[in-house]
């Protein structure tokens, strides 16, 4: 009987501590105004940044400014990459794994054997390239439509 009382007396604080720990780890209730998630397509800021990069790219080509061209090319690849990461997070994560694999694997030689990653990564990279090309084309189409709308508003005498 004394053992039962001792176990009950020592078990109560442990149970209380476990409940306190669970309460502390419980997720917080959502705030009164929930944060809106970023849409899966390009945001207006991303489209504006892409359009600005197009202007810098053209200026860089016209003036021979290779740094402006390089910076614009970086923007042309980074914005579709960011949009794609929101649209298809699983395939984006797989592309990152393949990208790390390409960097980490030894240089291909005539005697090196292809690994099981090679065909999978080729497929993933193809799907990634196709998706980011489509995103890039969609952004460029939105920019072209906005340009045409601006010209239409200006009227025939302002062209």
Backbone as a ProteinNet text record, in pm:
[ID]
protein_1_A
[PRIMARY]
XXXXXXXXXXXXXXXXXXXXXXXXXXXXXXXXXXXXXXXXXXXXXXXXXXXXXXXXXXXXXXXXXXXXXXXXXXXXXXXXXXXXXXXXXXXXXXXXXXXXXXXXXXXXXXXXXXXXXXXXXXXXXXXXXXXXXXXXXXXXXXXXXXXXXXXXXXXXXXX
[TERTIARY]
81.3	0	85.3	198.1	278.4	334.3	365.3	416.2	310.6	185.2	77.3	61.3	67	54.5	172.2	293.7	413.2	406.4	359.1	346.8	244	131.3	27.3	78.7	156.7	206.3	311.2	395.6	498.2	441.9	336.8	280.4	200.3	137.9	54.8	136.4	251.6	327.9	378.3	411.3	458.6	346.9	226.2	111.6	82.1	87.7	63.1	169.2	294	401.1	381.1	336.4	311.7	199.7	92.6	-16.2	30.2	113.6	165.3	252	332.2	416.6	331.3	227.9	138.5	67.1	25.6	-41.6	53.7	178.9	276.5	308.6	301.6	334	213.3	96.6	-23.7	-12.5	-64.7	-57.4	-136.2	-83.9	-152.1	-277.4	-381.4	-501.6	-470.5	-539.1	-510.8	-541.8	-466.6	-493.8	-628.8	-678.5	-810	-815	-708.1	-701.7	-592.6	-634.7	-538.8	-458.5	-333.2	-246.2	-286.6	-300.5	-338	-217.9	-235.4	-124.1	-89	35.4	79	15.2	-41.7	-105.1	-2.1	-47.3	48	105.5	35.7	86.8	176.8	227.6	315.3	237.7	300.2	239	258.1	180.4	201.8	344	402.6	540.3	638.2	615	702.8	690.9	568.9	549.6	618.7	604.2	669.9	821.8	875.1	1020.8	1068.9	990	1026.3	1026.3	924	917.2	1035.2	1070.7	1186.2	1313.5	1325.4	1442.6	1448.3	1331.1	1329.4	1386	1348.9	1399.2	1550.4	1597.2	1741.9	1817	1755.6	1818	1835.7	1728	1735.6	1835.8	1835	1930.8	2073.5	2094.3	2227.2	2275.4	2185.2	2223.4	2257	2176.7	2196.7	2325.5	2363.2	2480.8	2604.2	2588	2702.2	2733.7	2635.9	2655	2626.3	2731.1	2716.4	2664	2695.8	2646.1	2494.1	2439.7	2293.8	2227.2	2287.8	2233.4	2237.9	2348.9	2362.4	2262.3	2244.9	2149	2007.1	1973.8	1840.7	1819.9	1920.3	1909.1	1887.3	1952.3	1931.9	1786.5	1732.7	1591.7	1500.4	1531	1449.3	1443.4	1546.8	1544	1489.3	1515.7	1474.9	1324.9	1261.4	1117.6	1036.6	1056.8	982.4	1014.1	1136.3	1174.3	1094.4	1080.6	1003.9	856.7	801.2	660.5	640.8	731.6	721.2	728	810.1	822.3	688.7	606.1	472.8	372.8	387.1	291.3	307.4	430.3	455.7	572.7	548	657.9	730	658.2	723.2	820.7	778.9	868.5	984.4	956.8	1063.8	1167.6	1122.5	1215.2	1296	1231.2	1303.3	1407.6	1373.8	1469.9	1590.1	1565.9	1676.9	1768.4	1709.4	1789.7	1875.1	1815.1	1890.6	1999.3	1968.9	2068.4	2187.6	2159.5	2267.5	2343.4	2272.9	2336.1	2432.4	2388.2	2474.8	2603.4	2594	2711.4	2801.5	2741.8	2818.7	2880.5	2822.1	2873.5	3006.1	3088	3216.5	3194.2	3291.1	3282.5	3269.2	3187.5	3164.7	3290.1	3326.3	3439.2	3388.9	3470.5	3430.4	3400.7	3464.5	3445.7	3340.9	3284.3	3188.5	3054.3	2990.2	2861.9	2750.8	2644.1	2532.2	2467.1	2417.5	2352.1	2201.2	2131.4	1985.5	1925.8	2003.8	1955.4	1946.2	2035	2045.8	1913.9	1845.5	1721.1	1611.7	1605.5	1503.9	1528.4	1654.1	1686.4	1664.6	1692.1	1665.6	1517.2	1433.2	1287.9	1244.3	1293.9	1257.4	1303.7	1426.5	1478.6	1398.9	1356.7	1276.3	1143.3	1077.1	948.3	964.8	1073.3	1101.2	1123	1203.9	1230.6	1102.6	1019.6	893.2	803	794.6	706.7	757.3	886.3	937.9	931.7	947.5	929.6	785.3	689.5	548.7	520.8	578.7	561.2	621.2	739.1	807.1	721.6	668	583.8	456.3	399.6	279.9	306.8	419.8	456.5	478.4	550.7	576.7	447.1	351.1	222.1	146.2	152.4	86	148.9	280.1	349.4	311.2	309.1	273.1	129.1	38	-102	-113.5	-37.4	-40.1	16.4	120.9	177.6	75.1	5.4	-96.1	-211	-250.2	-357.9	-315.8	-189.5	-139.1	-139.9	-97.9	-98.6	-241	-334.7	-474.3	-534.3	-497.2	-547.4	-490.6	-367.3	-302.9	-371.9	-435.3	-504.2	-414.5	-473.6	-397.9	-296.3	-314.9	-223.3	-96.7	-88.3	26.6	120.4	106.3	192.3	315.6
-119.6	0	125.6	135.7	257.4	281.9	174.8	194.7	259.8	219.7	275.1	423.6	463.6	604.1	682.8	625.1	692.7	711.6	608.3	619.1	724.8	725.7	824.6	965.5	982.2	1115.5	1164	1073	1115.4	1122	1046.4	1046.2	1172.8	1230.2	1349.6	1467.8	1500.3	1612	1582.4	1455.4	1420	1436.5	1395.1	1409.5	1558.1	1635.6	1779.7	1844.6	1802.8	1857.9	1818.9	1695	1651.9	1733.8	1759.5	1842.2	1985.4	2038.3	2173.5	2180.7	2076.5	2072.1	2062.8	1980.3	1970.2	2101.8	2169.1	2297.8	2400.8	2396.8	2492.4	2463.3	2336.4	2299.3	2306.9	2330.8	2336.3	2452.1	2434.2	2543.8	2664.2	2779.1	2902.1	2917.2	2975.6	2997.9	3098.3	3088.3	3181.3	3324.4	3420.7	3559.1	3602	3713.3	3761.1	3782.1	3837.2	3854.6	3761.7	3659.9	3562.8	3626.9	3587.6	3635.9	3567.5	3644.7	3589.2	3518.1	3394.6	3324.8	3390.8	3374.1	3425.7	3339.4	3401	3321	3237.5	3127.3	3041.5	3105	3199	3265	3381.3	3451.9	3565.6	3678.8	3740.2	3854.9	3979.1	4084.2	4207.8	4262.1	4246.5	4292.8	4212.5	4081.8	3998.7	4035	4063.1	4103.3	4237.2	4330.5	4461.2	4446.5	4361	4338.9	4276.2	4185.8	4121.8	4225.7	4312.9	4417.8	4514	4546.6	4633.7	4565.7	4436.7	4363.1	4362.6	4354.9	4361.9	4495	4602.9	4736	4740.9	4691.4	4691.2	4603.6	4492.7	4401.6	4472.6	4536.1	4606.8	4721.9	4793.9	4904.4	4850	4740.1	4679.6	4633.7	4576.3	4534.9	4656.3	4761.1	4879.8	4953.4	4954.3	5030.8	4944.1	4813.8	4724.3	4701.8	4725.1	4706.8	4560.7	4480.7	4338.3	4309.8	4396.3	4376.1	4390.5	4486.4	4504.8	4384.5	4333.4	4215.9	4094.8	4077.4	3963.5	3973.1	4092.6	4110.2	4082.2	4127.8	4102	3953.1	3885.9	3740.9	3666.6	3712.3	3651.2	3668.6	3787.2	3812.3	3724.2	3709.5	3626.8	3481.7	3433.5	3295.2	3286.2	3386.7	3378.2	3395.9	3485.2	3507	3383.5	3322.7	3198.5	3087.1	3083.3	2982.5	3003	3127.3	3157.9	3123.6	3159.7	3128.4	2977.1	2905.6	2760	2695.2	2750.6	2692.9	2699	2797.2	2805.9	2716.7	2701.6	2622.7	2472.8	2427.4	2283.6	2260.3	2273.8	2263.6	2128.6	2020.7	1888.7	1874.9	1916.1	1907.1	2006.6	2121.3	2218.4	2158.2	2090.5	2026.9	1917.7	1842.4	1739.1	1802.7	1915.9	1986.4	2032.2	2078.8	2120	2002.3	1884.6	1765.2	1731.7	1736.8	1707.6	1811.4	1935.8	2042.6	2017.5	1978.1	1947.5	1822.9	1725.9	1603.1	1634.9	1723.2	1761.6	1825	1907.3	1975.9	1878.3	1784.3	1695.7	1576.7	1533	1411.3	1439.8	1337	1356.2	1380.3	1441.9	1470.7	1340.8	1345	1225.5	1192.8	1068.4	1020.6	907.5	864.2	755.1	627	607.6	483.3	495.2	615.1	629.4	567.9	508.3	443.7	540.7	547	632.7	576.1	664.1	621.7	620.4	572.1	567.8	707.9	806	943.6	1004.6	964	1028.9	1033.7	920.9	929.3	1006.2	988.1	1059.6	1209.2	1249	1391.5	1451	1376.6	1428.4	1456.8	1365.9	1384.8	1505.8	1514.4	1625.8	1758.3	1761.8	1885.3	1924.7	1827.5	1858.3	1919.1	1857.1	1909	2048.4	2069.2	2200	2305.7	2271.7	2366.1	2401.7	2300.4	2325.4	2417.2	2391.1	2471.4	2615.3	2633	2769.4	2844.9	2775	2840.7	2889.4	2807.1	2846.4	2966.4	2965.8	3079.3	3205.2	3192.8	3306.7	3361.8	3273.6	3316.5	3384.4	3332.4	3393.5	3533.7	3551.2	3683.4	3780	3734.6	3820.1	3855.5	3764	3792.9	3897.9	3888.5	3990	4127.1	4131.7	4259	4316.8	4231.4	4277.6	4328.5	4259.8	4303.8	4438.3	4455.9	4583.8	4695.3	4664.9	4764.7	4805.8	4706.7	4737.2	4817.9	4784.2	4859.4	5003.7	5023.1	5158.9	5237.3	5174.1	5240.2	5272.4	5181.3	5203.6	5320.3	5334.8	5447.2	5579	5576	5700.5	5755.6	5672.2	5720.6	5721.5	5743.4	5734.1	5847.4	5961.4	6072.3	6064.8	5973.4	5968.3	5854.1	5788.7	5673.9	5716.3
0	0	0	73.1	68.4	-72.1	-149.6	-283.9	-372	-358.8	-438.8	-411.3	-286.5	-249.7	-304.3	-295.8	-345.3	-497.1	-569	-714.5	-750.3	-680.4	-708.1	-681.6	-574.9	-538.3	-639.7	-689.8	-785.7	-926.8	-957	-1091.1	-1117.8	-1017.2	-1038.5	-1091.5	-1032.1	-1088.4	-1230.3	-1256.7	-1390.4	-1493	-1456.6	-1546.5	-1567.9	-1461.8	-1473.4	-1562.2	-1547.2	-1630.6	-1776.8	-1801.5	-1939.1	-2001.5	-1925.8	-1977.8	-2003.3	-1915.4	-1934.3	-2060	-2080.6	-2199.4	-2325.4	-2322.7	-2437.5	-2464.5	-2359.8	-2377.5	-2437	-2395.2	-2448.3	-2594.5	-2634.3	-2771.6	-2864.2	-2810.5	-2893.1	-2991.2	-3110.5	-3207.6	-3159.5	-3192.3	-3153.9	-3238.1	-3179.7	-3259.9	-3370.5	-3482.6	-3592.1	-3550.3	-3602.9	-3568.6	-3623.2	-3572.4	-3613.5	-3764.6	-3822.1	-3966	-4019.8	-4089.8	-4142.9	-4256	-4265.8	-4372.5	-4501.7	-4607	-4736.1	-4798.2	-4846.6	-4910.4	-5043.6	-5083.9	-5213.3	-5321.1	-5424	-5528.8	-5604.2	-5665.4	-5734.5	-5861.4	-5922.3	-6042.6	-6005.4	-6105.7	-6077.2	-6010.3	-5912.7	-5844.6	-5932.3	-5908.6	-5985.5	-5970.7	-5853.3	-5833	-5919.1	-5929.6	-6012.1	-6159.7	-6204.9	-6344.6	-6368.9	-6273.9	-6288.1	-6288	-6201.5	-6198.9	-6328.9	-6384.7	-6511	-6623.3	-6625.1	-6727.6	-6714.9	-6592.3	-6569.9	-6619.4	-6595.3	-6642.5	-6795	-6860.6	-7006.3	-7055.4	-6988.4	-7025.8	-7004.8	-6892.4	-6864.5	-6964.6	-7002.4	-7099.2	-7233.4	-7279.5	-7408.7	-7402.7	-7292.1	-7275.5	-7274.6	-7204.2	-7197.8	-7334.3	-7414.1	-7549	-7636.2	-7623.3	-7707.3	-7672.5	-7546.2	-7503.1	-7483.8	-7496	-7474.9	-7328.3	-7240.9	-7096.5	-7060.7	-7056.8	-7028.2	-6888.5	-6791.8	-6655.7	-6649.7	-6722.5	-6725.2	-6791.2	-6896.7	-6964.8	-6871.7	-6801.8	-6709.7	-6595.3	-6539.8	-6429.8	-6478.1	-6598.4	-6652.9	-6676.4	-6730.4	-6752.2	-6621	-6515.7	-6383.1	-6339.2	-6360.6	-6325.8	-6409.4	-6539.3	-6628	-6580.9	-6513.4	-6464.6	-6322.3	-6239.5	-6098.4	-6077.5	-6150.8	-6129.6	-6167.3	-6285.9	-6313.4	-6213.5	-6165.4	-6065	-5936.1	-5893.1	-5771.6	-5790.8	-5904.2	-5932.3	-5934.6	-5999.9	-6008.2	-5870.5	-5781.7	-5646.9	-5572.8	-5606.2	-5544.5	-5615.5	-5746.5	-5823.4	-5802.4	-5793.9	-5782.6	-5686.3	-5554.7	-5458.4	-5460.8	-5488.3	-5488.8	-5605.1	-5723.5	-5838.5	-5822.9	-5763.3	-5738.1	-5643.7	-5538	-5444.3	-5514.8	-5603.6	-5678.8	-5770.6	-5830.6	-5916.3	-5834	-5711.8	-5624.9	-5592.8	-5568.8	-5541.5	-5663.5	-5782	-5904.2	-5927.5	-5896.7	-5911.8	-5819.2	-5695.6	-5601.5	-5646.1	-5700.9	-5749.4	-5863.8	-5957.3	-6069.9	-6020.1	-5916.9	-5863.9	-5789.3	-5715.9	-5628.3	-5700.7	-5811.1	-5874.7	-5944.4	-5953.6	-6022.4	-6171.9	-6233.6	-6377.1	-6455.1	-6558	-6638.6	-6719.1	-6714	-6794.5	-6881.3	-6971.9	-7059.6	-6984.2	-6869.5	-6795.7	-6684.9	-6662.1	-6552.7	-6592.2	-6496.2	-6517.2	-6479.3	-6557.7	-6518.6	-6392.6	-6309.6	-6186.3	-6206.2	-6105.3	-6114.6	-6111.7	-6065.1	-6062.8	-6202.3	-6292	-6422.4	-6500.1	-6524.5	-6602.4	-6527.8	-6396.7	-6319.5	-6324.9	-6309.2	-6311.5	-6449.5	-6554.4	-6689.5	-6706.6	-6658.2	-6667.1	-6583.9	-6463.3	-6374.7	-6433.9	-6484.4	-6543.4	-6667	-6748.1	-6865.3	-6822.5	-6723.6	-6674.6	-6614.6	-6541.5	-6480.9	-6589.9	-6691	-6800.3	-6875.3	-6902.6	-6972.6	-6890	-6760.2	-6674.3	-6662.3	-6641.3	-6627.1	-6760.1	-6873.5	-7003	-7019	-6978.7	-6987.8	-6896.1	-6778.1	-6686	-6747.8	-6801.7	-6865.7	-6980.8	-7063.7	-7175.2	-7125.4	-7016.6	-6959.4	-6906.7	-6840.5	-6789.2	-6905.8	-7008.9	-7124.4	-7197	-7201.9	-7264.5	-7183.7	-7051.1	-6967.4	-6987.3	-6999.4	-7020.9	-7156.9	-7260.6	-7394.9	-7397.1	-7329.2	-7324.2	-7253	-7145.3	-7074.2	-7160.9	-7238.1	-7329.6	-7435.3	-7491.5	-7592.8	-7533.9	-7411.5	-7346.8	-7322.5	-7286.9	-7265.3	-7396.1	-7503.4	-7634.1	-7678.6	-7653.9	-7693.2	-7615.8	-7488.9	-7409.1	-7456.9	-7505.5	-7548.8	-7672.9	-7750	-7867.7	-7989.7	-8107.4	-8231.3	-8250.1	-8191.7	-8211.8	-8128.2	-8033.1	-7940.7	-7968.4	-8078.8	-8105.4	-8164.7
[MASK]
+++++++++++++++++++++++++++++++++++++++++++++++++++++++++++++++++++++++++++++++++++++++++++++++++++++++++++++++++++++++++++++++++++++++++++++++++++++++++++++++

